[in-house]
Amino acid sequence: MKKGFTLVELMMVMVVMAIIATLATGAAMKSIKQAKEQRIEATRSALEMALMNYRASDGNWPDGGESQNGGTNTVFKGEANAQVFGPLLRSTKKAYLDPSGLLTKASGKGVISVREAMSGEPNYDYPIGYPNPDNGNDFKYYTVRINLEYDTVKVER
């Protein structure tokens, strides 16, 4: 009697290994997406805290505290959030933000860190955003809402 494996046995082992690899890949992709979501949320929270620290130490909101629409809320959507985050990056009194962990989209360079963007130009007014965790090619900016009536700030995705 010959020793060894039949072709059917080898094929069954390969099918089982393919199923296990598919399950492991799905779990890994889910874990990667969760990590990206957590980074976005941590950055959002850090931006909110930096704005509150600026308000506490400077006495004003970074935009000067003026309502854009005549009401109690000032909203900075998309690239307009640079108006709020620029003063935090320019501040010489206190380091409110670490630009190396913040992302922006520069023309011709794609998504880069704010620190990289600042090293190329003397301008500090860069909009801060994040890559969409579902689609890495889509870059979104944080929205900043300052409520002048209650003296609060909210950074949203």
N, CA, C and O of each residue as an XYZ file, in Angstrom:
628
protein
N       0.830     -1.174      0.000
C       0.000      0.000      0.000
C       0.882      1.248      0.000
O       1.851      1.328      0.755
N       0.545      2.215     -0.843
C       1.319      3.446     -0.950
C       0.925      4.408      0.153
O      -0.240      4.501      0.541
N       1.940      5.131      0.656
C       1.677      6.147      1.683
C       1.597      7.513      1.023
O       2.260      7.741      0.011
N       0.788      8.446      1.577
C       0.675      9.793      1.054
C      -0.773     10.276      1.119
O      -1.653      9.607      1.660
N      -0.984     11.450      0.553
C      -2.316     12.057      0.556
C      -2.913     11.984     -0.827
O      -2.205     12.064     -1.831
N      -4.199     11.833     -0.871
C      -4.885     11.848     -2.163
C      -5.140     13.288     -2.577
O      -5.051     14.206     -1.762
N      -5.450     13.470     -3.824
C      -5.743     14.799     -4.346
C      -6.970     15.399     -3.657
O      -7.008     16.605     -3.413
N      -7.955     14.589     -3.347
C      -9.172     15.060     -2.673
C      -8.836     15.565     -1.273
O      -9.346     16.602     -0.849
N      -7.986     14.844     -0.558
C      -7.599     15.277      0.789
C      -6.852     16.612      0.751
O      -7.098     17.486      1.582
N      -5.948     16.768     -0.203
C      -5.215     18.023     -0.333
C      -6.151     19.181     -0.673
O      -5.990     20.284     -0.152
N      -7.116     18.936     -1.536
C      -8.074     19.982     -1.906
C      -8.929     20.384     -0.704
O      -9.215     21.568     -0.525
N      -9.334     19.435      0.108
C     -10.145     19.744      1.293
C      -9.348     20.610      2.281
O      -9.888     21.554      2.858
N      -8.086     20.289      2.468
C      -7.240     21.089      3.353
C      -7.116     22.512      2.810
O      -7.170     23.475      3.574
N      -6.950     22.645      1.497
C      -6.828     23.982      0.898
C      -8.121     24.770      1.046
O      -8.073     25.979      1.272
N      -9.276     24.122      0.926
C     -10.563     24.801      1.098
C     -10.711     25.291      2.533
O     -11.134     26.425      2.754
N     -10.376     24.469      3.495
C     -10.464     24.854      4.905
C      -9.520     26.030      5.188
O      -9.890     26.961      5.902
N      -8.306     25.989      4.630
C      -7.356     27.090      4.839
C      -7.869     28.385      4.198
O      -7.675     29.465      4.755
N      -8.511     28.287      3.053
C      -9.060     29.480      2.399
C     -10.181     30.089      3.230
O     -10.279     31.312      3.329
N     -11.019     29.263      3.823
C     -12.110     29.752      4.678
C     -11.541     30.456      5.903
O     -12.011     31.530      6.279
N     -10.543     29.860      6.519
C      -9.921     30.469      7.701
C      -9.259     31.802      7.331
O      -9.362     32.770      8.084
N      -8.582     31.859      6.179
C      -7.935     33.099      5.739
C      -8.969     34.194      5.465
O      -8.726     35.361      5.771
N     -10.098     33.834      4.901
C     -11.155     34.809      4.627
C     -11.706     35.388      5.928
O     -11.918     36.595      6.038
N     -11.935     34.522      6.908
C     -12.433     35.001      8.203
C     -11.418     35.901      8.890
O     -11.791     36.919      9.473
N     -10.155     35.544      8.830
C      -9.110     36.345      9.471
C      -8.962     37.699      8.787
O      -8.757     38.712      9.456
N      -9.063     37.726      7.471
C      -8.957     38.995      6.737
C     -10.104     39.926      7.098
O      -9.895     41.123      7.295
N     -11.315     39.383      7.185
C     -12.472     40.203      7.566
C     -12.308     40.807      8.951
O     -12.614     41.979      9.168
N     -11.825     40.001      9.882
C     -11.613     40.503     11.246
C     -10.524     41.564     11.281
O     -10.633     42.550     12.010
N      -9.477     41.363     10.493
C      -8.386     42.345     10.453
C      -8.870     43.664      9.855
O      -8.516     44.730     10.358
N      -9.662     43.614      8.805
C     -10.176     44.829      8.173
C     -11.089     45.592      9.139
O     -11.053     46.821      9.199
N     -11.906     44.851      9.891
C     -12.780     45.499     10.869
C     -11.948     46.179     11.959
O     -12.268     47.286     12.390
N     -10.900     45.523     12.392
C     -10.027     46.080     13.416
C      -9.314     47.340     12.917
O      -9.163     48.304     13.667
N      -8.882     47.333     11.667
C      -8.211     48.499     11.089
C      -9.177     49.672     11.007
O      -8.810     50.803     11.324
N     -10.413     49.409     10.583
C     -11.411     50.482     10.495
C     -11.712     51.060     11.878
O     -11.833     52.276     12.025
N     -11.833     50.201     12.891
C     -12.080     50.676     14.250
C     -10.928     51.553     14.742
O     -11.161     52.558     15.413
N      -9.698     51.183     14.416
C      -8.540     51.981     14.818
C      -8.574     53.359     14.153
O      -8.255     54.362     14.790
N      -8.958     53.411     12.882
C      -9.069     54.695     12.188
C     -10.160     55.553     12.819
O      -9.976     56.755     13.007
N     -11.297     54.936     13.146
C     -12.401     55.675     13.790
C     -11.955     56.231     15.140
O     -12.294     57.362     15.488
N     -11.201     55.444     15.897
C     -10.729     55.891     17.202
C      -9.741     57.054     17.070
O      -9.745     57.971     17.890
N      -8.903     57.012     16.044
C      -7.956     58.115     15.830
C      -8.706     59.399     15.481
O      -8.372     60.475     15.977
N      -9.712     59.281     14.632
C     -10.505     60.451     14.251
C     -11.185     61.042     15.480
O     -11.198     62.259     15.662
N     -11.745     60.188     16.315
C     -12.442     60.650     17.524
C     -11.457     61.272     18.518
O     -11.770     62.285     19.144
N     -10.270     60.676     18.668
C      -9.266     61.235     19.576
C      -8.793     62.608     19.086
O      -8.598     63.521     19.888
N      -8.611     62.748     17.786
C      -8.211     64.042     17.222
C      -9.312     65.067     17.419
O      -9.039     66.209     17.788
N     -10.548     64.671     17.177
C     -11.692     65.567     17.363
C     -11.744     66.067     18.804
O     -11.934     67.258     19.050
N     -11.576     65.167     19.734
C     -11.606     65.521     21.150
C     -10.431     66.454     21.506
O     -10.609     67.406     22.266
N      -9.245     66.186     20.965
C      -8.078     67.031     21.236
C      -8.277     68.433     20.662
O      -7.878     69.418     21.283
N      -8.891     68.528     19.480
C      -9.157     69.839     18.879
C     -10.140     70.635     19.734
O      -9.964     71.834     19.952
N     -11.168     69.953     20.212
C     -12.163     70.600     21.070
C     -11.514     71.114     22.359
O     -11.771     72.236     22.795
N     -10.682     70.282     22.949
C      -9.996     70.663     24.192
C      -9.038     71.830     23.954
O      -8.933     72.723     24.795
N      -8.343     71.831     22.825
C      -7.426     72.928     22.507
C      -8.190     74.242     22.353
O      -7.725     75.289     22.804
N      -9.357     74.186     21.719
C     -10.170     75.402     21.577
C     -10.642     75.918     22.938
O     -10.643     77.123     23.188
N     -11.042     74.995     23.812
C     -11.476     75.411     25.150
C     -10.313     75.998     25.950
O     -10.491     76.971     26.682
N      -9.121     75.408     25.812
C      -7.935     75.946     26.491
C      -7.584     77.332     25.973
O      -7.204     78.210     26.747
N      -7.710     77.528     24.679
C      -7.451     78.846     24.088
C      -8.415     79.872     24.668
O      -8.013     80.972     25.047
N      -9.693     79.499     24.733
C     -10.725     80.399     25.267
C     -10.435     80.753     26.719
O     -10.577     81.907     27.125
N     -10.025     79.750     27.504
C      -9.761     79.972     28.923
C      -8.550     80.875     29.142
O      -8.569     81.722     30.036
N      -7.503     80.711     28.348
C      -6.291     81.499     28.580
C      -6.311     82.848     27.865
O      -5.724     83.810     28.360
N      -6.970     82.938     26.716
C      -6.961     84.179     25.942
C      -8.164     85.079     26.243
O      -8.094     86.295     26.064
N      -9.251     84.483     26.695
C     -10.448     85.266     26.996
C     -11.403     85.405     25.823
O     -12.524     85.882     25.998
N     -10.985     85.000     24.637
C     -11.817     85.049     23.429
C     -11.714     83.722     22.689
O     -10.799     82.927     22.908
N     -12.669     83.515     21.819
C     -12.563     82.378     20.910
C     -11.571     82.754     19.819
O     -11.392     83.941     19.545
N     -10.923     81.784     19.191
C      -9.889     82.091     18.193
C     -10.363     82.947     17.023
O      -9.557     83.663     16.429
N     -11.641     82.892     16.678
C     -12.134     83.679     15.546
C     -12.499     85.102     15.944
O     -12.961     85.874     15.104
N     -12.304     85.462     17.198
C     -12.680     86.782     17.686
C     -14.034     86.778     18.360
O     -14.443     87.789     18.930
N     -14.735     85.662     18.305
C     -16.012     85.520     18.999
C     -17.156     86.272     18.368
O     -18.102     86.642     19.065
N     -17.104     86.511     17.079
C     -18.193     87.220     16.410
C     -19.050     86.231     15.639
O     -18.534     85.328     14.980
N     -20.339     86.402     15.722
C     -21.254     85.528     15.007
C     -21.257     85.869     13.525
O     -21.292     87.041     13.150
N     -21.219     84.842     12.683
C     -21.227     85.064     11.243
C     -22.639     85.227     10.695
O     -22.837     85.831      9.641
N     -23.612     84.689     11.411
C     -24.986     84.713     10.874
C     -25.925     85.568     11.720
O     -27.142     85.480     11.559
N     -25.390     86.382     12.609
C     -26.218     87.272     13.413
C     -26.869     86.597     14.605
O     -27.559     87.263     15.376
N     -26.671     85.297     14.782
C     -27.269     84.574     15.897
C     -26.243     84.297     16.976
O     -25.238     84.997     17.103
N     -26.516     83.269     17.745
C     -25.608     82.928     18.838
C     -24.592     81.879     18.436
O     -23.639     81.636     19.177
N     -24.765     81.253     17.290
C     -23.840     80.206     16.851
C     -22.963     80.681     15.709
O     -23.421     81.354     14.786
N     -21.697     80.318     15.791
C     -20.767     80.543     14.697
C     -20.327     79.166     14.234
O     -19.851     78.359     15.032
N     -20.485     78.896     12.941
C     -20.161     77.579     12.397
C     -19.083     77.730     11.336
O     -19.188     78.571     10.444
N     -18.056     76.915     11.440
C     -16.974     76.887     10.464
C     -16.958     75.503      9.830
O     -16.528     74.531     10.452
N     -17.425     75.419      8.599
C     -17.493     74.126      7.904
C     -16.384     74.027      6.870
O     -15.926     75.029      6.320
N     -15.969     72.799      6.622
C     -14.986     72.553      5.574
C     -13.674     73.273      5.826
O     -13.175     73.316      6.951
N     -13.129     73.831      4.768
C     -11.835     74.496      4.858
C     -11.876     75.767      5.708
O     -10.830     76.293      6.088
N     -13.074     76.258      6.003
C     -13.203     77.457      6.840
C     -12.748     77.205      8.278
O     -12.548     78.160      9.028
N     -12.577     75.929      8.683
C     -12.126     75.678     10.049
C     -10.703     76.193     10.279
O     -10.254     76.280     11.421
N      -9.998     76.533      9.207
C      -8.656     77.124      9.350
C      -8.714     78.454     10.085
O      -7.742     78.840     10.734
N      -9.838     79.166      9.994
C      -9.984     80.441     10.706
C      -9.939     80.240     12.217
O      -9.494     81.122     12.951
N     -10.393     79.095     12.674
C     -10.426     78.810     14.106
C      -9.118     78.165     14.567
O      -8.594     78.510     15.625
N      -8.594     77.232     13.773
C      -7.394     76.510     14.201
C      -6.105     77.276     13.929
O      -5.088     77.009     14.568
N      -6.127     78.219     12.997
C      -4.930     79.012     12.692
C      -4.360     79.733     13.904
O      -3.161     79.626     14.160
N      -5.177     80.465     14.662
C      -4.644     81.150     15.853
C      -4.048     80.182     16.879
O      -3.106     80.547     17.583
N      -4.567     78.973     16.978
C      -4.005     77.993     17.908
C      -2.624     77.551     17.458
O      -1.737     77.331     18.282
N      -2.443     77.421     16.148
C      -1.145     77.010     15.613
C      -0.125     78.151     15.674
O       1.068     77.905     15.852
N      -0.586     79.393     15.527
C       0.298     80.563     15.535
C       0.699     81.017     16.929
O       1.679     81.746     17.079
N      -0.031     80.607     17.941
C       0.165     81.130     19.287
C       1.604     80.942     19.769
O       2.171     79.852     19.684
N       2.170     82.027     20.272
C       3.518     81.958     20.842
C       3.472     81.850     22.364
O       4.477     81.536     23.002
N       2.293     82.114     22.942
C       2.151     82.035     24.400
C       2.136     80.589     24.881
O       2.737     80.259     25.904
N       1.445     79.732     24.137
C       1.225     78.370     24.596
C       1.046     77.466     23.380
O       0.475     77.882     22.372
N       1.531     76.235     23.476
C       1.344     75.271     22.386
C       0.004     74.561     22.603
O      -0.100     73.659     23.434
N      -0.999     74.970     21.865
C      -2.326     74.385     22.006
C      -2.470     73.081     21.218
O      -3.176     72.164     21.638
N      -1.798     73.014     20.084
C      -1.913     71.846     19.208
C      -0.540     71.379     18.758
O       0.362     72.189     18.542
N      -0.387     70.071     18.618
C       0.816     69.507     18.020
C       0.508     69.252     16.547
O      -0.257     68.341     16.231
N       1.086     70.034     15.645
C       0.727     69.920     14.234
C       1.183     68.633     13.564
O       0.735     68.333     12.457
N       2.056     67.866     14.198
C       2.550     66.648     13.556
C       1.474     65.561     13.485
O       1.521     64.712     12.595
N       0.514     65.574     14.399
C      -0.534     64.557     14.391
C      -1.799     64.978     13.676
O      -2.747     64.198     13.581
N      -1.828     66.216     13.165
C      -3.013     66.739     12.492
C      -2.823     66.651     10.983
O      -1.712     66.817     10.478
N      -3.913     66.390     10.268
C      -3.830     66.230      8.820
C      -4.540     67.360      8.091
O      -5.546     67.891      8.560
N      -3.998     67.713      6.942
C      -4.611     68.698      6.062
C      -4.429     68.217      4.635
O      -3.693     67.263      4.383
N      -5.091     68.868      3.715
C      -4.950     68.510      2.306
C      -4.335     69.699      1.590
O      -4.932     70.772      1.510
N      -3.142     69.495      1.073
C      -2.426     70.567      0.387
C      -2.512     70.351     -1.114
O      -2.430     69.222     -1.597
N      -2.677     71.432     -1.839
C      -2.776     71.318     -3.293
C      -1.461     70.784     -3.857
O      -0.382     71.295     -3.554
N      -1.573     69.770     -4.664
C      -0.405     69.169     -5.288
C       0.351     68.188     -4.429
O       1.196     67.454     -4.943
N       0.077     68.146     -3.125
C       0.798     67.241     -2.225
C      -0.103     66.161     -1.652
O       0.394     65.181     -1.098
N      -1.400     66.313     -1.770
C      -2.318     65.340     -1.186
C      -2.471     65.553      0.304
O      -2.329     66.675      0.789
N      -2.758     64.492      1.036
C      -2.956     64.561      2.482
C      -1.588     64.521      3.155
O      -0.822     63.572      2.985
N      -1.299     65.569      3.920
C      -0.030     65.649      4.644
C      -0.295     66.148      6.057
O      -1.393     66.615      6.359
N       0.701     66.050      6.914
C       0.536     66.574      8.272
C       0.601     68.095      8.222
O       1.207     68.670      7.318
N      -0.017     68.730      9.181
C       0.008     70.191      9.256
C       1.443     70.668      9.455
O       1.825     71.718      8.940
N       2.235     69.906     10.196
C       3.648     70.279     10.392
C       4.372     70.338      9.052
O       5.136     71.269      8.799
N       4.132     69.340      8.186
C       4.744     69.353      6.849
C       4.289     70.571      6.056
O       5.095     71.229      5.398
N       3.004     70.867      6.119
C       2.467     72.011      5.386
C       3.075     73.314      5.896
O       3.385     74.208      5.108
N       3.246     73.422      7.214
C       3.799     74.643      7.794
C       5.276     74.812      7.448
O       5.763     75.941      7.383
N       5.988     73.728      7.228
C       7.415     73.845      6.911
C       7.626     74.381      5.497
O       8.678     74.950      5.206
N       6.641     74.205      4.616
C       6.789     74.676      3.246
C       6.410     76.122      3.055
O       6.947     76.784      2.166
N       5.505     76.632      3.860
C       5.009     77.999      3.706
C       4.937     78.668      5.080
O       4.740     77.980      6.082
N       5.092     79.984      5.150
C       5.008     80.660      6.449
C       3.568     80.813      6.961
O       3.366     81.304      8.071
N       2.585     80.410      6.188
C       1.177     80.546      6.555
C       0.789     79.449      7.560
O       1.209     78.301      7.411
N       0.001     79.791      8.568
C      -0.429     78.811      9.561
C      -1.909     78.475      9.440
O      -2.431     77.705     10.246
N      -2.578     79.021      8.473
C      -4.020     78.810      8.353
C      -4.320     77.607      7.464
O      -4.620     77.748      6.279
N      -4.234     76.429      8.061
C      -4.507     75.196      7.338
C      -5.764     74.556      7.901
O      -5.906     74.434      9.118
N      -6.676     74.146      7.031
C      -7.854     73.434      7.520
C      -7.448     72.047      8.010
O      -6.579     71.403      7.422
N      -8.074     71.599      9.074
C      -7.719     70.315      9.667
C      -8.836     69.320      9.394
O     -10.017     69.621      9.568
N      -8.442     68.139      8.968
C      -9.436     67.125      8.628
C      -8.929     65.718      8.873
O      -7.992     65.497      9.641
N      -9.569     64.774      8.203
C      -9.264     63.356      8.398
C      -9.657     62.581      7.144
O     -10.589     62.965      6.438
N      -8.940     61.483      6.868
C      -9.353     60.629      5.752
C     -10.561     59.801      6.167
O     -10.616     59.289      7.285
N     -11.514     59.672      5.278
C     -12.706     58.880      5.539
C     -12.282     57.435      5.822
O     -11.597     56.835      4.994
N     -12.672     56.856      6.973
C     -12.236     55.491      7.298
C     -12.801     54.440      6.335
O     -12.223     53.362      6.195
N     -13.922     54.740      5.672
C     -14.492     53.791      4.714
C     -13.794     53.872      3.364
O     -13.680     52.873      2.655
N     -13.328     55.069      3.012
C     -12.710     55.295      1.721
C     -11.522     56.224      1.932
O     -11.711     57.432      2.077
N     -10.325     55.702      1.951
C      -9.130     56.493      2.245
C      -8.877     57.623      1.270
O      -8.119     58.538      1.591
N      -9.491     57.597      0.076
C      -9.274     58.646     -0.915
C     -10.095     59.897     -0.621
O      -9.776     60.978     -1.116
N     -11.131     59.760      0.169
C     -12.041     60.863      0.472
C     -11.563     61.564      1.746
O     -11.493     60.941      2.806
N     -11.231     62.859      1.649
C     -10.747     63.620      2.794
C     -11.846     64.564      3.259
O     -12.429     65.291      2.455
N     -12.126     64.552      4.557
C     -13.182     65.395      5.119
C     -12.581     66.333      6.161
O     -11.562     66.032      6.783
N     -13.237     67.476      6.334
C     -12.788     68.462      7.317
C     -13.719     68.474      8.521
O     -14.918     68.222      8.400
N     -13.151     68.770      9.678
C     -13.957     68.904     10.883
C     -14.794     70.182     10.798
O     -14.381     71.169     10.190
N     -15.970     70.146     11.414
C     -16.837     71.315     11.525
C     -16.741     71.832     12.954
O     -16.809     71.053     13.905
N     -16.583     73.139     13.107
C     -16.481     73.753     14.437
C     -17.713     74.613     14.665
O     -18.039     75.470     13.844
N     -18.405     74.382     15.795
C     -19.572     75.179     16.179
C     -19.273     75.864     17.511
O     -19.044     75.210     18.528
N     -19.280     77.181     17.480
C     -19.067     77.954     18.705
C     -20.405     78.568     19.088
O     -21.002     79.304     18.302
N     -20.872     78.269     20.288
C     -22.123     78.823     20.795
C     -21.761     79.983     21.711
O     -21.240     79.789     22.809
N     -22.045     81.178     21.245
C     -21.677     82.383     21.999
C     -22.565     82.593     23.229
O     -22.123     83.149     24.235
N     -23.804     82.149     23.138
C     -24.726     82.329     24.266
C     -24.286     81.509     25.475
O     -24.285     82.007     26.601
N     -23.913     80.257     25.241
C     -23.508     79.377     26.336
C     -21.990     79.274     26.487
O     -21.496     78.588     27.382
N     -21.250     79.963     25.602
C     -19.793     79.986     25.649
C     -19.214     78.569     25.587
O     -18.398     78.177     26.421
N     -19.654     77.818     24.584
C     -19.185     76.442     24.396
C     -18.735     76.242     22.956
O     -19.061     77.023     22.062
N     -17.982     75.179     22.766
C     -17.510     74.827     21.426
C     -17.741     73.339     21.205
O     -17.663     72.536     22.135
N     -18.026     72.991     19.958
C     -18.218     71.589     19.575
C     -17.501     71.364     18.259
O     -17.740     72.082     17.288
N     -16.625     70.374     18.221
C     -15.968     69.983     16.985
C     -16.644     68.702     16.522
O     -16.733     67.728     17.269
N     -17.119     68.715     15.279
C     -17.885     67.573     14.748
C     -17.232     67.032     13.496
O     -16.468     67.713     12.812
N     -17.560     65.786     13.222
C     -17.089     65.152     11.997
C     -18.002     65.477     10.850
O     -17.766     65.030      9.728
